Amino acid sequence: VEYVRLLQACPKLKALDIARRLHSQIVRASLDNRVFLGNHLIHTYGKCHSLDDAWETFERMSYKNVYTWTAIIGVCAHHHCHSLAIILLRQMLLEGVKPDNITLLAALTSCETSQALPAGKLIHGLIAQSGHQCDLILENALVSMYGSCGSVDDAKRVFDAMPARNVITWTAMIGAHAETSLEQAFKVFRLMELEGFKSNFVTYVTLVQACSKPEFLEVGIILHMRSVESSSAMETPLCNALITMYGRCGRLEDARAIFSSMVERDIIAWNALITEYGQHGHVEEAVLLYQLMLQEGCKPDKVTFVALLTMSNGPEALTDVKLVHSHIVESGVSINIALGTALVAMYSKCESLEDTRWLFEKMPQRNVISWNVMVTAYAKHGLGRKAVQITEYMQLDGVKPDNVTCVGLLNVCTGSADLKLGRKVHGWIAEGRCEADLILWNSLLNMYGRCGEVEQAEMVFDGILQRNVISWTAMLTAYSRQNRQDMALLLFHAIHLSGVKPTCITFLEALDACVGAEALGKGRLVHSCAVQSGNDTDVSLGSALVAMYGRCGSIRDAKACFDDTEVRKNHVTWSAMIAAFVQHGQDREGLQHLRFMQQQGLDMSPATFASTLSACSNLADLREGKRIHSYVRERRFDTEAATVTNSLVTMYGKCGSLDCAREVFETSRRQDIICWNAIISGYAQHGQTRDAVELFHRMQQEGVTPDPVTFVCILSVCSHGGLLDEGVYAYASMVELGLEPTQDNYACVIDLLGRAGKLQEAEEFIQSLGTRPAIETLTSLLSSCKSHGDVQRGRRAAEGIMEMDPRSSSAHVVLSSIYSADPEE
């Protein structure tokens, strides 16, 4: 009896250690075989929040009576281990122990979701068999259980069959309806009042919780007023519900007023207010509330820390996340799956992969959400193989991938190299390994679009029965990325006809598909639709409109969009306008608008930089080019960006300042193929053939693979410089790389052989092509024949030209000059 008394005192004192010491004394005294002591130990450990100790005690008991089973089922229910509670009830029945009404009541509280409905019906059957069906407490619990499981009809059947009801019965029925229909809940509420039952604070809590959406706020305010009249307003649970309602509806001042009026604030009240301030972006106020909570001696729990963690976002919040993490450790709160997953997720959002991985590996238990955080983290950092690997480990751990896992893996697939993984995920969906929803289908569609598999994207798109704007936009993007502009614009028209409201992104993708003068009409149509939808005031869309009109050749329309004051201040819009001027040969206008842009205090982007330097190149305006370069250096612009380096090398090269071009080139740490082509082209344009060829060889030595542009340039250099061996080597390199030579390449080789007097080799080269030579190729041979006075070969070349173009006068003129130069003809 003394042990029982001491054990009962432990939960009040929150003395888990004392309970454990008492347990040890009971074992040493050989009293641990006493069932009633074992039952009290289970109850004590449960109330001291130690499920592990309660379970260990239960497992060690050699004999278990109905009170033992009831105690452990109650502890499991209290700790939200609902599945375990139901398993224990089934095991109890198998062992022939008959549950009493308290056992059944404890088991009913574990049935809270639709998945638990079969177990709830089993318990209902046991209640009917046991003769406890007229027990008002059990019947109230049944109504509540069916409501929690989403079976309002079953709840109503129990409710209608009850011979007697009290306010708890009515409140349970109100709660059952509140899950699905606030209107029905209020009908039951009014019926309750008509039958003479007075609402208690639980009734108000149930209804207020259902009003936590802005559209129901007015009803919530009325309930608040009525609760004040009924003297229920000061009850702590109702205050907590009101704080949440006002907070979720954006009425933070009202939520704070309720909080301040509370005589006793429990942890739920603090958590509710901290959460709502954080959710509405008032992070500083939420942190101040947390500090005030600590000062007032209220100990934070898992919910507090989850609320604080979810306020942190982005790399700059990493210090805050680590601070909260240290508070969790100092507070002694055990890191369960929910809290551990929240921590892992926040480290991931802060882009600290190392911390994310370290904490994930430390977690003793993981659920599908924890694993998905890691999959998403690896995907976000472009570590596709790691994302796949973690998914495999996840399955080995017995956790089945879900939609979020699949979406994370699909986000890894950004190009054709990742197509195999994308198809593997598609296979999982087809096999039914995860239940595909619209989000997953849209992700799959996006994946195929990014990987260039338009036909596969079309198949997925056609299979989506209820498409949303994301589905349509994804398909439109897939067409646009593969340069299928006509299909993209046709699809945009279909979106318009379908009644789906396009988003700003849809309009951006449609505008991106408008290229060339022939697309100007369609671009104007997209513009008109954007105006009608009210999206035309969006800054990014305004910039895209300027760029579209520039690409389609309508400077007037581009300027009209640019002059719209709503978008003019955006530096992207200035860049688009400058690019439009330069694209259409209005280089001076482009440079003038650069000065206007700088006067507005806007910095240049790499795109602005490239456009203005292109204008300097076209005008051979070295002075302006140097001014822009100096401006960029003063502003500490990223001169290492590839676009910047390439533009500078091109500009200096075209303006003849080869020393400056070479200096920029040599000091750059990132020399891509465009940069190499720019410097080679610069030397070639100014007759520095040997330097151009040396750079070509150096490029290959440094492992940079030449592209068609490189070969056009180097073959032209060799042709004009008479470098036969170098030209032949360049052409052989091109063929070896599997690049398809162009007619310009062929003409360069013919010119090269012709300048060296190797006309027979030039003619044989043309014959070896296996295709009909182009006029340019034969013209090159004809010119060489003129230079070397080869009449017969010149005649064959001229005949070939005139066969393809009978009106060609130039061939006649060149051939005539060959004849006149040869006295024998």
Summary of the structure (lengths in Angstrom):
residues: 825
radius of gyration: 39.1
end to end distance: 136.2
largest distance: 137.9
contacts: 2710
relative contact order: 0.02
helix: 74%
strand: 0%
